[in-house]
């Protein structure tokens, strides 16, 4: 086990199944070494358990000169969990191609429909993944393995891994999935089994801790920008047109903020991290009224988790355990309609919700390259016997992160960041910040 770490919360040591002793079959002249570290400066914005900017050493991703597993005897499995995201098939493709063509492992299984695929009662047989049957899948959206939400018995998952003689498990999913991967790795360790558990963090919301930009995010921003552009076109085509675009973002407004900066057509951006009020001096409604009187149109971009403080609390949760969100778009249309109607201001709503369109499209070029690296580096780490970790890109460096760090919290958009300040400057909505929330 590598001996690089920091005390306290920033423990960055990567667990290993044992010492690697088998020469790598890869024909490289240069390999990454466990003591070849990337020193990356983190701020409280990156990790809320540091009080000031701190240099942290992370293990670099990449092929190792010595392996823990004998390639010819290795069997791997891949599972995709949670919601769809551009790039899932790209990661699957990269893992299969790397494992088969470069390491020549014995075989790779695809687990169908998320963690359900490990539980016999669901009746989802695993499928053999080969270079032949994954050819071209990276050109399509979604995941060829299918997915599901919700927890499954961790003991039963590990039972299946042991019964099927699986040595490497690649888990692709979001925050909840990474927590499940951590529990699987812990159960494997408890049983003294020799199974490497490697996570590839996936979230279209870009809200995984210490992952600078998750795969699929670039594609999502690009497609979200198209929706904002369409909303603007619709809004300017009618008197007092109001384009309303609802984007993904349960707890974080990264997509809404980034797409706004890319298109520059939004006048209001509402995100979960920045509570707002509807009425009064700093309210959205009076500001919108003035905007319509001045310019005759407006575009509002709202992350799905924005404005929940204005809605009735919903006690239900989804299959992943997330609280069900109130309908921010419905609230805005009702409140804006009533407010403008009372003032005899004619208007026309154009509402666009591109969420499922964005989730299911193929990845763009940037994300395809990113997914390729993630898949390859995940295989390199697993073959070297590393476990309980994810492969991540952190400020331009591909590194190994222990699962306990990425699952510590969900990343949110800092309202003091340059990104959010740029959004405020682009939209001119500084006045919307409510004094009631300024200290929150």
C-alpha positions in Angstrom: 0.0 0.0 0.0 1.4 3.4 -0.9 2.5 5.5 2.0 1.5 8.9 0.8 -1.3 10.6 2.6 -2.3 13.6 4.6 -3.6 13.5 8.2 -7.3 13.7 8.9 -9.9 14.1 6.2 -7.5 14.3 3.3 -6.2 10.7 3.4 -5.3 9.9 -0.2 -3.7 6.5 0.2 -4.9 3.9 -2.3 -5.6 0.4 -1.0 -4.1 -2.6 -2.8 -4.8 -6.3 -2.7 -1.2 -7.1 -2.4 2.3 -6.4 -3.8 2.4 -6.4 -7.6 5.0 -8.9 -8.9 4.0 -9.8 -12.4 5.8 -8.0 -15.3 3.3 -6.0 -17.4 2.8 -7.2 -21.0 2.4 -3.6 -22.2 5.1 -2.5 -24.6 5.7 0.9 -22.9 9.0 2.4 -22.1 7.5 4.6 -19.4 5.2 3.4 -16.6 3.7 5.3 -13.8 4.9 4.5 -10.3 3.0 4.6 -7.0 5.5 7.1 -5.6 5.1 9.3 -8.7 2.6 11.8 -7.2 0.7 14.8 -8.4 0.7 17.7 -6.0 -2.5 19.5 -6.5 -3.6 22.6 -4.6 -7.0 22.3 -3.1 -9.1 25.1 -1.6 -12.1 25.1 0.7 -14.2 25.3 -2.4 -12.8 21.9 -3.5 -12.9 20.3 -0.1 -14.8 21.8 2.8 -12.6 20.2 5.5 -9.6 22.4 4.7 -9.5 25.9 6.0 -7.1 27.3 3.5 -5.4 26.4 0.2 -3.5 23.2 0.7 -1.2 21.2 -1.5 -2.3 17.5 -1.6 -0.4 14.6 -3.1 -2.5 12.2 -5.2 -1.4 9.0 -6.9 -1.1 9.4 -10.6 -3.2 7.2 -12.9 -1.5 5.2 -15.6 -0.1 1.8 -16.5 2.2 0.1 -13.9 5.3 -1.9 -14.7 4.3 -4.7 -12.3 0.8 -6.3 -12.1 -0.9 -8.0 -9.2 -3.1 -10.2 -11.5 -1.9 -12.8 -14.1 -3.7 -11.4 -17.2 -4.5 -14.7 -18.8 -6.5 -15.8 -15.7 -8.4 -12.6 -15.1 -12.1 -12.2 -15.5 -13.6 -8.8 -15.2 -17.2 -7.4 -14.9 -18.7 -4.0 -15.7 -21.9 -2.5 -14.2 -23.6 0.8 -15.0 -26.0 2.3 -12.4 -28.3 5.3 -12.0 -29.5 7.7 -14.6 -28.3 7.8 -18.1 -25.5 10.1 -19.1 -23.6 10.8 -22.3 -20.5 8.6 -22.4 -21.5 5.5 -20.6 -21.0 3.3 -23.7 -17.7 5.0 -24.3 -16.4 4.0 -20.9 -17.6 0.4 -21.4 -16.0 0.3 -24.9 -12.7 1.6 -23.5 -12.6 -0.9 -20.6 -13.3 -3.9 -22.9 -10.8 -2.8 -25.6 -8.0 -2.1 -23.1 -8.6 -5.4 -21.2 -8.8 -7.6 -24.2 -6.3 -6.1 -26.7 -3.6 -4.9 -24.4 -3.8 -7.2 -21.3 -5.4 -10.2 -23.1 -7.5 -11.1 -20.1 -9.6 -14.2 -20.0 -12.9 -12.4 -20.4 -15.2 -9.6 -19.4 -18.8 -9.9 -18.3 -21.5 -7.2 -18.6 -23.9 -7.0 -15.6 -27.4 -6.2 -16.9 -29.6 -3.5 -15.4 -27.4 -2.1 -12.6 -26.9 -3.9 -9.3 -30.0 -5.9 -10.0 -27.9 -7.9 -12.4 -26.1 -9.5 -9.4 -29.3 -10.7 -7.8 -30.6 -14.0 -9.3 -34.2 -13.2 -8.4 -34.4 -10.4 -11.0 -33.5 -12.8 -13.8 -31.0 -10.6 -15.7 -28.4 -12.9 -17.2 -24.9 -11.4 -17.6 -23.5 -11.1 -21.1 -20.0 -11.7 -22.4 -18.4 -8.5 -23.7 -15.9 -8.8 -26.5 -14.3 -6.3 -28.9 -16.6 -7.7 -31.5 -19.9 -7.0 -29.7 -18.9 -3.6 -28.3 -17.7 -2.3 -31.7 -19.4 1.0 -32.4 -21.4 1.2 -29.1 -19.5 4.5 -28.4 -21.5 6.1 -31.3 -24.7 5.6 -29.4 -26.2 7.1 -26.2 -27.4 5.3 -23.2 -25.8 2.1 -21.9 -25.9 -1.3 -23.7 -25.9 -2.9 -20.3 -29.0 -1.2 -19.1 -29.3 0.4 -15.6 -31.4 0.6 -12.5 -31.6 2.7 -9.3 -31.8 1.7 -5.7 -29.7 -0.4 -3.3 -29.2 -4.2 -3.4 -27.9 -6.5 -0.7 -24.1 -6.1 -0.7 -23.5 -9.6 0.5 -25.5 -11.0 -2.4 -23.5 -8.9 -4.8 -20.2 -10.2 -3.5 -21.6 -13.7 -3.4 -22.1 -13.4 -7.2 -18.7 -12.0 -7.8 -17.1 -14.9 -6.0 -19.4 -17.5 -7.6 -18.6 -16.2 -11.1 -14.9 -16.0 -10.3 -14.7 -12.3 -11.1 -11.4 -10.6 -10.3 -12.0 -7.1 -11.4 -15.3 -5.1 -10.9 -15.7 -1.8 -12.7 -18.6 0.2 -11.3 -19.8 3.2 -13.3 -22.3 5.5 -11.6 -23.0 8.5 -9.5 -22.7 9.4 -5.8 -25.0 6.7 -4.6 -23.4 4.1 -6.8 -19.9 5.1 -5.5 -21.2 4.6 -2.0 -22.3 1.1 -3.0 -18.9 0.4 -4.6 -17.3 1.4 -1.3 -19.5 -1.0 0.6 -18.7 -3.8 -1.9 -15.0 -3.2 -1.5 -15.3 -3.3 2.3 -17.2 -6.6 2.1 -14.6 -8.0 -0.2 -11.9 -7.0 2.3 -13.9 -8.5 5.1 -14.0 -11.8 3.3 -10.3 -11.6 2.4 -11.3 -12.0 -1.2 -9.0 -10.9 -4.0 -11.3 -8.7 -6.1 -10.4 -5.2 -7.2 -13.2 -2.7 -7.1 -12.7 0.3 -9.3 -15.2 3.2 -9.7 -15.7 5.4 -12.7 -17.6 8.4 -11.3 -20.6 9.4 -13.5 -23.0 12.3 -12.9 -24.5 14.6 -15.5 -24.9 17.2 -12.7 -21.1 17.4 -12.1 -21.6 17.1 -8.4 -19.2 14.4 -7.3 -16.7 15.5 -4.8 -13.1 16.1 -6.0 -14.0 15.4 -9.7 -13.3 18.6 -11.5 -15.6 17.8 -14.5 -17.4 14.5 -14.7 -17.8 12.7 -18.1 -20.8 13.7 -20.0 -20.9 17.2 -18.5 -19.3 18.9 -21.6 -22.0 17.2 -23.8 -24.7 18.2 -21.4 -23.7 21.8 -21.4 -23.5 21.9 -25.2 -27.0 20.5 -25.6 -28.4 22.7 -22.8 -27.0 25.7 -24.6 -29.1 24.7 -27.6 -32.2 24.7 -25.5 -31.4 28.2 -24.1 -30.8 29.5 -27.6 -34.2 28.1 -28.8 -35.9 29.6 -25.7 -34.4 33.0 -26.6 -35.5 32.7 -30.3 -39.0 31.8 -29.1 -39.1 34.7 -26.6 -38.0 37.4 -29.0 -40.6 36.2 -31.6 -43.7 37.4 -29.6 -44.5 40.4 -27.5 -43.3 40.0 -23.9 -42.1 36.5 -24.6 -40.7 34.6 -21.7 -38.5 31.6 -22.4 -38.2 29.2 -19.5 -35.6 26.4 -19.6 -35.5 23.7 -16.8 -32.1 21.9 -16.7 -30.7 19.1 -14.6 -29.2 19.9 -11.2 -30.8 18.5 -8.0 -28.4 20.1 -5.6 -25.9 21.9 -7.9 -26.3 24.4 -10.7 -23.2 23.6 -12.7 -25.0 22.8 -16.0 -27.3 25.9 -15.7 -24.3 28.1 -15.0 -22.0 26.7 -17.6 -24.6 26.7 -20.4 -25.5 30.3 -19.6 -21.9 31.4 -19.9 -21.6 29.5 -23.2 -24.7 31.0 -24.8 -25.1 34.5 -23.2 -28.8 34.7 -23.8 -30.2 34.0 -20.3 -31.4 36.9 -18.2 -32.0 35.0 -15.0 -30.3 31.8 -13.8 -31.8 30.1 -10.8 -29.7 27.4 -9.0 -30.1 25.4 -5.7 -27.1 27.1 -4.2 -28.6 30.6 -4.5 -32.0 31.0 -2.8 -34.1 33.8 -4.2 -37.4 35.5 -3.4 -40.3 36.2 -5.8 -41.7 39.5 -4.4 -40.3 42.7 -3.0 -37.3 44.9 -3.8 -35.0 42.0 -4.6 -37.7 39.7 -6.0 -37.7 37.9 -9.3 -41.2 39.1 -10.3 -40.6 42.9 -10.1 -37.3 42.4 -11.9 -38.9 40.4 -14.7 -41.7 43.1 -15.0 -39.0 45.7 -15.5 -37.1 43.6 -17.9 -40.2 43.1 -20.1 -41.0 46.8 -20.0 -37.4 47.6 -21.1 -36.7 44.8 -23.6 -40.0 43.0 -24.4 -38.6 39.5 -23.7 -36.8 37.5 -21.1 -35.1 34.1 -20.7 -35.1 32.2 -17.4 -32.8 29.2 -16.8 -33.7 27.1 -13.8 -31.9 24.1 -12.4 -34.4 21.5 -11.3 -33.4 21.9 -7.6 -33.7 25.7 -7.6 -36.3 27.4 -5.5 -37.2 24.4 -3.3 -37.6 26.7 -0.3 -40.6 28.2 -2.1 -42.3 24.9 -2.6 -44.1 22.6 -0.2 -41.8 19.9 1.2 -42.2 16.5 -0.4 -41.7 13.6 1.9 -41.3 11.0 -0.9 -38.0 9.8 -2.2 -37.0 8.2 -5.5 -35.5 4.7 -5.9 -32.0 6.1 -5.2 -33.2 7.6 -1.9 -33.1 11.2 -3.2 -35.9 13.5 -2.0 -38.5 14.1 -4.7 -38.2 17.6 -5.9 -41.1 20.1 -6.1 -41.9 21.5 -9.6 -40.0 24.8 -9.8 -41.1 25.3 -13.4 -44.8 25.0 -12.6 -44.4 27.4 -9.7 -42.6 30.0 -11.8 -45.2 29.8 -14.6 -48.1 30.2 -12.0 -46.5 33.0 -10.0 -45.3 34.9 -13.1 -48.7 34.5 -14.8 -50.6 35.7 -11.8 -48.2 38.6 -11.2 -48.2 39.9 -14.8 -52.0 39.2 -15.1 -52.7 41.4 -12.1 -50.9 44.2 -13.8 -52.5 43.7 -17.2 -49.2 42.9 -18.9 -49.8 40.5 -21.7 -47.1 37.8 -22.1 -46.4 34.4 -23.7 -44.6 31.5 -22.1 -42.3 29.2 -24.0 -41.3 26.3 -21.7 -38.5 23.8 -22.6 -37.4 20.8 -20.6 -34.6 19.0 -22.5 -33.5 16.9 -19.5 -34.1 13.4 -21.0 -33.0 14.5 -24.4 -29.7 15.6 -22.9 -29.2 12.5 -20.8 -29.6 10.0 -23.7 -27.6 11.6 -26.5 -24.1 10.3 -27.5 -21.1 12.0 -26.0 -19.4 14.8 -28.0 -15.8 14.6 -29.0 -14.3 16.0 -25.8 -16.3 13.6 -23.6 -15.4 10.7 -25.9 -11.7 11.4 -25.4 -12.2 11.8 -21.7 -14.2 8.5 -21.4 -11.4 6.7 -23.3 -8.8 7.8 -20.8 -11.0 6.9 -17.8 -11.7 3.4 -19.1 -8.1 2.7 -19.9 -6.8 4.1 -16.6 -9.4 2.1 -14.7 -8.1 -1.2 -16.2 -4.5 -0.2 -15.5 -5.4 0.4 -11.8 -7.3 -2.8 -11.5 -4.6 -5.0 -13.1 -2.1 -3.5 -10.6 -4.3 -4.7 -7.7 -5.6 -1.4 -6.6 -9.1 -1.3 -5.1 -11.6 0.9 -3.3 -10.8 3.8 -5.6 -12.0 5.8 -8.6 -10.2 7.2 -11.6 -10.7 10.9 -11.8 -9.5 14.0 -13.6 -8.6 16.7 -11.1 -7.4 20.0 -12.4 -6.1 18.5 -15.6 -4.3 15.5 -14.0 -5.6 11.9 -14.1 -5.3 10.6 -10.5 -6.5 7.8 -8.2 -8.9 8.9 -5.5 -10.1 6.7 -2.6 -13.8 6.1 -2.6 -14.1 7.5 0.9 -13.1 11.0 -0.4 -15.4 11.1 -3.4 -18.4 10.0 -1.4 -17.9 12.4 1.5 -20.3 15.0 0.2 -21.9 16.3 -3.0 -20.1 19.0 -4.8 -22.0 22.3 -5.1 -21.4 25.6 -7.0 -19.7 28.1 -4.7 -21.5 31.5 -4.9 -18.1 33.2 -4.3 -16.5 31.4 -7.2 -15.4 33.1 -10.4 -17.8 31.0 -12.3 -20.9 32.2 -10.4 -19.6 35.8 -10.5 -19.3 35.5 -14.3 -22.9 34.3 -14.4 -24.1 37.3 -12.4 -22.2 39.6 -14.7 -23.5 37.9 -17.8 -27.2 38.1 -16.7 -27.0 41.2 -14.6 -29.1 39.6 -11.9 -27.0 40.8 -8.9 -30.1 42.5 -7.5 -31.9 39.1 -7.1 -29.7 38.1 -4.1 -32.1 38.3 -1.2 -30.8 39.9 2.0 -32.6 37.1 3.8 -30.2 34.6 2.3 -27.0 36.6 1.9 -25.4 35.0 4.9 -26.5 31.5 4.1 
